[in-house]
């Protein structure tokens, strides 16, 4: 359940932008303590639209993605909660692969994109972020195994 108008707007907007590119699952349930992923996106196998049309969001949507938009600056604790979600999804996928006696393909594991209007140096440094070549300023990556990035929009 969405508590704020911005959350509902952000989910609806992201869903509308991404629906032609793959499967969008708003309010996706996650195991453990009752948690919801704002947007779980899975790209279509046969891409019929040009992802470049939606800019940097198209880069996020090249692979499975978890999108967590924030109306105000995301506090470190809430970013940690988002990281827990992606790690729980990854753990579930590992368990399913093991049960099916298959190898989990890294590119199938969603990448978390925390979308925040701003991010302080204190918050960013607390996550030991790094910027990657070829990405716009404001896109900060956490360690590769965390499959997470913080996107400071302003």
Protein Blocks (a to p, Z undefined) as FASTA:
>chain_A
ZZbfklmmmmmmmmmmmmmnmccdehiacehjddddfbacdddfbacbdfklnommlmmm
mpccdddddfbdcdfklmmmmmmmmmmmmmmmmmmmmmnopacdfklpccdddddfbdcf
klmmmnopacdehiaehiacddfklopacddfZZ
